[in-house]
Structures are given as C-alpha cells and as structure tokens.
Amino acid sequence: MTSPPGGETGKRRPIAVPVAALVIATGLGITAALGGFAEASEAPPQQLGPGSSLDQGEFTTKFTEARSLFQRDPFDGGGKRFLEIELEVTNKSDETTGVGAPGRGKTPGFMFAQSLLKMDPEIGGDLGPTVSVPDEGVPSRQLHPGMTSTVVVRYELPAGDRPPKKVKLDVGVFEEPETFNIDLGWVLVKDGDAGDAPPKVAAQVTLPVNQGGTP
C-alpha cells in the first residue's frame, strides 16, 4: 500500500499544534493560579512593638508605650479610667503642623493623628481621644519643624470598663503627591489607585498596656 504524501511527518503535524497549545494553556493556568501577570503583591504591614520607630514621610514616630491611669474624684471617691498611648514624634517638614485627631466612624482624621488609622480593641464611648503635647509646660497641640515632641493620645474608658492588656495600632504614612501647579501638601498614602481607596496600613504596632495606674 502506498503511504500518503508526506509520510509519517504528515500524520504528526495535526497533533503538534494541540500539544503546543496545551503547553501554553498550562503555563497560563499556572500563572493565573499565582496571581496572573500582575506584579507580585506588596509586603504586608511591618510588625512593630514598644520602642520601635516608623518613618511616616512627614514624621518619624517612636511608639514609646501604652498605659492605664485612674484619676480619683475627690468629692465622691469615684474616678475615671484612661488609656494613654505615648509617642515621640519628629516633624521632618519645614512647617509647623498640629497633632490633629484620628478619624472616627465616618468622620475623617486630620493632621498627624489621622495616620493612627485604627486601634484594636476600640474604645467605646461618644468621644474620641484627646491628642496633645504635654511636655511644653502648658499642653500644646503643635509639632514644630525639626523638633521631636512627646505626643500623648488619651482615651477615656467607659464606666465599668477595664483597660485592655494590649492594644494594636494600624498606622499609615504620608506622601507629597506630584501634581501640576497644585500643592496638596502631605496626604496619607492610599491602598490602591481608586479615588475612594482607604489609607494603606504601613505598620501594625502592638503595645502591652502598663497597668500600674489602675487600682
């Protein structure tokens, strides 16, 4: 019997193409399983503890400690419990700015303290924390350029609540966006390019709470 034109080679060509396609498809499947052709995901937030420092762009912040305090009422014998977080904040910019306040619910934060994105556990109550610079005699709310200031974030604990044994802070960082003829100043780095993207958590800081001030 006469062989078809092209011999054995002619028989194998229809098979070679599907095999090559299979190899490509397999490669694509592996790539998709590993996250596609997008860039590798960024590193997770830094995990920091007491005494650690974080470069926040506009500031360098050292997370000194967390502590509980009890202030007695001299009239009724009761008192209030507070949780304080002490920071050492260096303003690296060339302008004076304020300590500001963290965001709360749908209310955004502002100035330095807006970078304190979240605390776990959250402290209940209607009022947010007070943020001040107590080491200037009369408590201040200003951070001067080139200076390191002690900043205290104070939460009043609801009546009957005990202070937690530790707290974890989600902390963001600042950047100066490059824009055309518009100075936006320092803004929080976002977690993505969408306009409504939330601030990016650059670090998570876990602080044990010094219970020495709680009766």
Residue frames as qw, qx, qy, qz and C-alpha x, y, z in Angstrom:
[[0.000, 0.889, 0.457, 0.000, 0.00, 0.00, 0.00],
 [0.410, 0.486, -0.024, 0.771, 1.32, 3.44, -0.88],
 [0.327, -0.471, -0.467, 0.673, 1.93, 5.84, 2.07],
 [0.134, 0.931, 0.338, -0.029, 0.14, 9.20, 2.00],
 [0.457, 0.665, -0.098, 0.582, 2.18, 12.15, 0.70],
 [0.186, -0.768, 0.321, -0.522, 4.49, 13.44, 3.36],
 [0.580, 0.079, -0.771, 0.253, 4.86, 10.09, 5.10],
 [0.505, -0.467, -0.632, 0.357, 4.85, 9.95, 8.93],
 [0.192, -0.101, -0.156, 0.963, 5.59, 13.65, 9.18],
 [0.298, -0.271, -0.396, -0.825, 2.27, 14.42, 7.62],
 [0.576, -0.468, -0.660, -0.114, 0.49, 12.39, 10.26],
 [0.519, -0.358, -0.483, 0.608, 2.09, 14.16, 13.23],
 [0.121, 0.248, 0.047, 0.960, 1.53, 17.80, 12.29],
 [0.449, -0.574, -0.355, -0.585, -2.12, 17.93, 13.41],
 [0.745, -0.497, -0.405, 0.186, -1.01, 16.63, 16.82],
 [0.543, 0.036, -0.206, 0.813, 1.94, 19.02, 17.29],
 [0.084, -0.485, -0.101, -0.865, -0.24, 22.13, 17.31],
 [0.661, -0.612, -0.268, -0.342, -2.62, 20.97, 20.10],
 [0.794, -0.267, -0.312, 0.448, 0.37, 19.88, 22.19],
 [0.342, 0.215, -0.103, 0.909, 1.95, 23.32, 21.88],
 [0.347, -0.557, -0.190, -0.731, -1.39, 24.91, 22.76],
 [0.782, -0.495, -0.378, -0.024, -1.67, 22.63, 25.75],
 [0.644, -0.082, -0.278, 0.708, 1.75, 23.69, 26.99],
 [0.052, 0.350, 0.012, 0.935, 0.81, 27.37, 26.62],
 [0.563, -0.553, -0.308, -0.532, -2.55, 26.85, 28.31],
 [0.789, -0.372, -0.407, 0.271, -0.91, 25.01, 31.17],
 [0.454, 0.065, -0.200, 0.866, 1.54, 27.86, 31.60],
 [0.208, -0.450, -0.137, -0.858, -1.29, 30.37, 31.61],
 [0.712, -0.518, -0.416, -0.228, -3.16, 28.30, 34.17],
 [0.703, -0.249, -0.359, 0.560, -0.15, 28.27, 36.49],
 [0.212, 0.220, -0.051, 0.951, 0.34, 32.00, 36.01],
 [0.431, -0.529, -0.280, -0.676, -3.34, 32.64, 36.81],
 [0.769, -0.458, -0.441, 0.066, -3.12, 30.48, 39.90],
 [0.602, -0.200, -0.247, 0.732, -0.18, 32.54, 41.09],
 [0.069, -0.717, -0.273, 0.638, -1.97, 35.83, 40.58],
 [0.542, 0.801, 0.251, 0.046, -1.77, 36.43, 36.84],
 [0.643, 0.405, 0.005, 0.650, 0.69, 38.70, 35.12],
 [0.216, -0.932, -0.020, -0.291, 0.25, 41.48, 37.68],
 [0.232, 0.595, -0.600, 0.482, 3.19, 42.45, 39.83],
 [0.523, -0.190, -0.775, 0.300, 3.79, 40.43, 42.96],
 [0.401, -0.829, -0.338, -0.195, 1.76, 41.63, 45.93],
 [0.099, 0.730, -0.383, 0.558, 3.46, 44.13, 48.19],
 [0.365, 0.063, -0.796, 0.479, 4.92, 43.17, 51.52],
 [0.432, -0.687, -0.579, -0.071, 2.48, 43.00, 54.46],
 [0.202, -0.912, 0.084, -0.348, 2.50, 45.77, 57.10],
 [0.340, 0.415, -0.670, 0.513, 5.55, 45.99, 59.31],
 [0.714, -0.557, -0.421, -0.056, 5.01, 44.40, 62.72],
 [0.229, 0.536, -0.397, 0.709, 6.37, 46.71, 65.43],
 [0.615, -0.528, -0.557, 0.180, 6.46, 46.79, 69.22],
 [0.353, -0.918, -0.098, 0.155, 7.34, 49.13, 72.10],
 [0.433, -0.658, 0.329, 0.521, 10.25, 51.44, 71.35],
 [0.572, 0.257, 0.586, 0.513, 10.04, 50.89, 67.59],
 [0.077, 0.581, -0.063, -0.808, 10.19, 53.80, 65.16],
 [0.551, 0.515, 0.628, 0.193, 8.39, 54.28, 61.85],
 [0.134, -0.206, 0.292, 0.924, 9.30, 56.65, 59.03],
 [0.326, 0.637, 0.661, -0.227, 5.97, 58.22, 58.10],
 [0.417, 0.604, 0.357, 0.577, 7.28, 60.55, 55.44],
 [0.078, -0.822, -0.031, -0.563, 6.30, 63.84, 57.06],
 [0.533, -0.694, 0.341, -0.343, 7.16, 62.47, 60.51],
 [0.510, 0.187, -0.819, 0.184, 9.29, 59.91, 62.27],
 [0.657, -0.501, 0.056, -0.561, 7.31, 58.35, 65.11],
 [0.264, 0.216, -0.887, 0.312, 8.57, 56.26, 68.01],
 [0.694, -0.440, -0.369, -0.435, 5.92, 54.21, 69.79],
 [0.002, 0.522, -0.653, 0.549, 7.02, 54.52, 73.40],
 [0.033, -0.088, -0.936, 0.340, 4.35, 52.80, 75.50],
 [0.470, -0.474, -0.428, -0.609, 0.70, 52.31, 76.38],
 [0.177, -0.006, -0.746, 0.642, -0.52, 52.70, 79.97],
 [0.339, -0.670, -0.603, -0.268, -3.65, 52.91, 82.07],
 [0.098, 0.209, -0.376, 0.898, -4.39, 55.71, 84.52],
 [0.317, -0.647, -0.694, -0.024, -7.00, 56.24, 87.21],
 [0.058, 0.325, -0.160, 0.930, -8.00, 59.71, 88.32],
 [0.206, -0.460, -0.793, 0.342, -9.97, 59.85, 91.56],
 [0.160, -0.699, -0.282, -0.637, -12.80, 62.25, 92.13],
 [0.213, 0.145, -0.621, 0.740, -12.02, 63.94, 95.47],
 [0.442, -0.179, 0.136, -0.868, -15.71, 64.62, 96.09],
 [0.866, -0.078, -0.017, -0.493, -17.41, 61.25, 95.68],
 [0.597, -0.425, 0.680, 0.001, -14.49, 58.82, 95.97],
 [0.848, 0.396, 0.350, 0.038, -15.02, 57.55, 92.45],
 [0.203, -0.625, 0.461, 0.597, -12.98, 58.42, 89.43],
 [0.745, 0.604, -0.062, -0.277, -12.29, 57.81, 85.77],
 [0.746, -0.217, 0.516, 0.361, -10.01, 55.36, 83.98],
 [0.414, 0.815, -0.225, -0.337, -7.95, 56.35, 80.95],
 [0.873, 0.066, 0.316, 0.367, -5.82, 54.61, 78.39],
 [0.074, 0.909, -0.240, -0.331, -2.83, 56.61, 77.16],
 [0.869, 0.265, 0.182, 0.375, -0.52, 55.95, 74.24],
 [0.235, -0.857, 0.200, 0.412, 2.75, 57.85, 74.34],
 [0.775, 0.498, 0.195, 0.338, 4.63, 58.67, 71.15],
 [0.329, -0.622, 0.202, 0.681, 7.76, 60.63, 70.27],
 [0.581, 0.692, 0.408, 0.134, 7.05, 62.47, 67.04],
 [0.357, -0.413, 0.269, 0.794, 9.65, 64.30, 64.94],
 [0.482, 0.803, 0.245, -0.249, 8.27, 66.76, 62.40],
 [0.638, -0.109, 0.449, 0.616, 10.56, 66.36, 59.35],
 [0.350, 0.753, 0.410, 0.377, 8.83, 69.01, 57.27],
 [0.348, 0.130, -0.106, 0.922, 9.73, 72.70, 57.17],
 [0.324, -0.460, -0.165, -0.810, 6.37, 73.88, 58.53],
 [0.229, -0.068, 0.734, -0.636, 4.64, 73.78, 61.90],
 [0.512, -0.215, -0.648, -0.522, 1.65, 71.46, 61.94],
 [0.573, -0.402, 0.316, -0.640, -0.80, 70.19, 64.55],
 [0.235, -0.155, 0.947, -0.153, -1.24, 66.89, 66.29],
 [0.501, -0.016, -0.517, -0.694, -4.79, 66.73, 64.93],
 [0.657, -0.102, 0.551, -0.504, -7.06, 63.79, 65.71],
 [0.194, -0.022, 0.946, 0.258, -7.65, 60.24, 64.47],
 [0.441, -0.125, -0.495, -0.738, -10.65, 59.50, 62.27],
 [0.260, 0.076, 0.814, -0.514, -13.78, 58.23, 63.99],
 [0.542, 0.513, 0.615, -0.257, -16.59, 56.45, 62.21],
 [0.555, 0.648, 0.395, 0.341, -17.33, 58.36, 59.01],
 [0.065, -0.993, 0.077, 0.067, -15.51, 61.44, 60.29],
 [0.790, 0.403, -0.224, 0.404, -12.01, 61.60, 58.78],
 [0.626, -0.586, -0.090, 0.506, -9.00, 62.42, 60.90],
 [0.352, 0.906, -0.034, 0.233, -6.63, 65.30, 60.23],
 [0.023, -0.852, 0.493, -0.176, -3.01, 66.35, 60.62],
 [0.083, 0.463, -0.874, 0.123, -0.57, 63.93, 62.31],
 [0.444, -0.066, 0.787, -0.424, -3.09, 61.79, 64.21],
 [0.781, 0.355, -0.049, -0.511, -5.03, 60.87, 61.06],
 [0.469, 0.456, -0.753, -0.072, -2.23, 58.36, 60.49],
 [0.221, -0.096, 0.882, -0.404, -3.46, 56.39, 63.52],
 [0.406, -0.030, -0.612, -0.678, -5.94, 54.52, 61.37],
 [0.789, -0.331, -0.370, -0.361, -7.37, 52.03, 63.83],
 [0.109, -0.448, 0.765, -0.449, -6.90, 50.65, 67.33],
 [0.799, -0.172, -0.507, -0.275, -7.83, 47.15, 68.43],
 [0.033, 0.618, 0.786, 0.003, -9.66, 46.87, 70.74],
 [0.008, 0.574, 0.215, 0.790, -11.64, 50.00, 70.01],
 [0.098, -0.190, -0.604, 0.768, -12.50, 52.18, 72.99],
 [0.031, -0.662, -0.714, -0.228, -16.26, 52.75, 73.27],
 [0.164, -0.623, -0.304, 0.702, -17.96, 55.98, 74.20],
 [0.387, 0.855, 0.345, -0.012, -19.17, 59.01, 72.28],
 [0.014, 0.952, -0.261, -0.158, -15.97, 61.00, 72.41],
 [0.837, 0.405, -0.247, 0.273, -12.76, 60.22, 70.61],
 [0.733, -0.308, -0.206, 0.571, -9.33, 60.56, 72.17],
 [0.028, -0.989, 0.087, 0.120, -7.60, 63.79, 73.08],
 [0.826, 0.228, 0.012, 0.516, -4.21, 64.30, 71.46],
 [0.132, -0.986, 0.072, -0.067, -1.73, 66.75, 72.96],
 [0.629, 0.396, -0.397, 0.538, 1.92, 67.61, 73.56],
 [0.582, -0.778, -0.232, -0.046, 2.20, 67.78, 77.36],
 [0.771, -0.243, -0.081, 0.583, 5.96, 68.33, 77.66],
 [0.302, 0.469, 0.082, 0.826, 5.89, 72.07, 76.93],
 [0.023, 0.040, 0.473, -0.880, 4.56, 73.15, 80.34],
 [0.567, 0.334, 0.277, -0.700, 1.11, 74.14, 79.17],
 [0.631, 0.198, 0.735, 0.151, -0.25, 71.32, 76.95],
 [0.179, 0.524, -0.365, -0.749, 0.22, 72.17, 73.29],
 [0.790, 0.371, 0.472, -0.123, -1.15, 70.80, 70.04],
 [0.451, 0.840, -0.251, -0.166, 1.66, 71.91, 67.76],
 [0.879, -0.102, 0.283, 0.369, 4.53, 69.99, 66.15],
 [0.076, 0.912, -0.223, -0.335, 7.33, 72.33, 65.14],
 [0.801, 0.549, -0.234, 0.044, 9.69, 71.62, 62.22],
 [0.491, 0.522, -0.589, 0.374, 12.87, 69.77, 63.08],
 [0.297, -0.435, 0.589, -0.613, 11.74, 69.10, 66.65],
 [0.448, -0.139, -0.883, -0.028, 10.86, 65.90, 68.49],
 [0.421, -0.334, 0.232, -0.811, 7.81, 66.18, 70.75],
 [0.052, 0.103, 0.960, -0.255, 6.16, 63.80, 73.17],
 [0.494, -0.127, -0.318, -0.799, 2.60, 63.23, 71.98],
 [0.186, 0.060, 0.895, -0.402, 0.01, 61.59, 74.24],
 [0.468, -0.185, -0.562, -0.656, -3.17, 60.06, 72.83],
 [0.148, -0.025, 0.773, -0.617, -5.65, 59.68, 75.71],
 [0.459, -0.290, -0.666, -0.511, -8.86, 57.66, 75.67],
 [0.426, -0.248, 0.506, -0.708, -11.42, 57.81, 78.47],
 [0.170, -0.071, -0.979, -0.088, -12.68, 54.32, 79.27],
 [0.533, -0.439, -0.351, -0.632, -16.45, 53.94, 79.65],
 [0.482, -0.465, 0.493, -0.555, -17.61, 53.45, 83.25],
 [0.893, -0.124, 0.360, -0.241, -17.09, 49.87, 84.34],
 [0.848, 0.491, -0.183, 0.087, -14.66, 49.01, 81.54],
 [0.702, -0.552, 0.289, 0.344, -11.24, 47.70, 82.43],
 [0.208, 0.776, -0.462, -0.376, -8.21, 48.68, 80.34],
 [0.942, 0.286, -0.164, -0.059, -7.09, 46.06, 77.82],
 [0.796, -0.437, 0.265, 0.324, -3.89, 44.10, 78.37],
 [0.413, -0.199, 0.474, 0.752, -2.54, 45.20, 74.99],
 [0.462, 0.746, 0.193, -0.438, -3.51, 47.33, 72.01],
 [0.587, 0.091, 0.557, 0.581, -2.71, 47.07, 68.32],
 [0.185, 0.752, 0.027, -0.632, -2.48, 50.18, 66.15],
 [0.657, 0.468, 0.442, 0.392, -2.86, 50.26, 62.37],
 [0.204, -0.742, 0.079, 0.634, -0.62, 53.11, 61.20],
 [0.646, 0.695, 0.259, 0.183, -0.41, 54.90, 57.86],
 [0.518, -0.287, 0.179, 0.785, 2.27, 57.03, 56.22],
 [0.248, 0.856, 0.155, -0.427, 2.27, 60.32, 54.33],
 [0.590, 0.138, 0.446, 0.659, 3.42, 61.37, 50.86],
 [0.124, 0.633, -0.019, -0.764, 3.57, 64.56, 48.81],
 [0.687, 0.471, 0.544, 0.103, 1.76, 63.82, 45.52],
 [0.265, -0.205, 0.406, 0.850, 3.26, 65.15, 42.32],
 [0.329, 0.739, 0.580, -0.097, 0.68, 67.39, 40.69],
 [0.392, 0.423, 0.282, 0.767, 0.63, 70.17, 38.11],
 [0.011, 0.422, -0.040, 0.906, 0.73, 73.58, 39.82],
 [0.657, -0.568, -0.172, -0.465, -1.29, 72.32, 42.78],
 [0.166, 0.376, -0.767, 0.493, 0.28, 71.89, 46.19],
 [0.730, -0.392, -0.447, -0.337, -1.72, 69.23, 48.01],
 [0.348, -0.656, 0.532, -0.407, 0.76, 69.10, 50.87],
 [0.018, 0.230, -0.964, 0.132, 1.22, 65.87, 52.78],
 [0.777, -0.062, -0.089, -0.620, -1.54, 63.29, 52.38],
 [0.691, -0.248, 0.661, -0.152, -2.00, 59.72, 53.56],
 [0.135, 0.284, -0.847, -0.428, -0.82, 57.03, 51.16],
 [0.784, 0.077, 0.092, -0.609, -3.84, 55.12, 49.81],
 [0.522, -0.138, 0.841, 0.039, -4.19, 51.37, 49.44],
 [0.503, 0.445, 0.693, 0.262, -4.73, 51.40, 45.68],
 [0.193, 0.039, 0.310, 0.930, -5.31, 53.87, 42.86],
 [0.117, -0.663, -0.672, -0.309, -9.08, 54.26, 43.20],
 [0.038, -0.572, 0.061, -0.817, -10.27, 57.64, 44.35],
 [0.667, -0.550, 0.041, -0.501, -12.14, 56.12, 47.27],
 [0.771, 0.093, -0.576, 0.255, -9.37, 53.72, 48.28],
 [0.623, -0.776, -0.100, 0.002, -8.79, 53.60, 52.05],
 [0.053, -0.850, 0.518, -0.080, -5.47, 54.63, 53.61],
 [0.788, 0.249, -0.554, 0.096, -2.78, 51.99, 53.37],
 [0.748, -0.648, 0.137, -0.042, -1.74, 50.27, 56.60],
 [0.462, 0.699, -0.512, 0.191, 2.05, 50.57, 56.56],
 [0.254, 0.268, -0.812, 0.453, 2.64, 49.14, 60.04],
 [0.704, -0.541, -0.353, -0.295, 0.86, 47.40, 62.88],
 [0.145, 0.481, -0.596, 0.627, 2.17, 48.30, 66.32],
 [0.728, -0.453, -0.504, -0.104, 1.38, 46.08, 69.30],
 [0.053, 0.523, -0.471, 0.709, 1.87, 47.65, 72.73],
 [0.475, -0.380, -0.756, 0.241, 1.34, 45.97, 76.09],
 [0.249, -0.781, -0.124, -0.559, -0.64, 48.21, 78.44],
 [0.294, 0.169, -0.655, 0.676, 1.18, 49.11, 81.64],
 [0.480, -0.605, -0.575, -0.270, -1.45, 48.51, 84.31],
 [0.440, -0.065, -0.518, 0.731, 0.39, 50.31, 87.09],
 [0.120, -0.110, 0.131, -0.978, -2.06, 53.21, 87.25],
 [0.594, -0.299, -0.474, -0.577, -5.21, 51.10, 87.67],
 [0.370, -0.376, 0.620, -0.581, -6.49, 50.45, 91.21]]
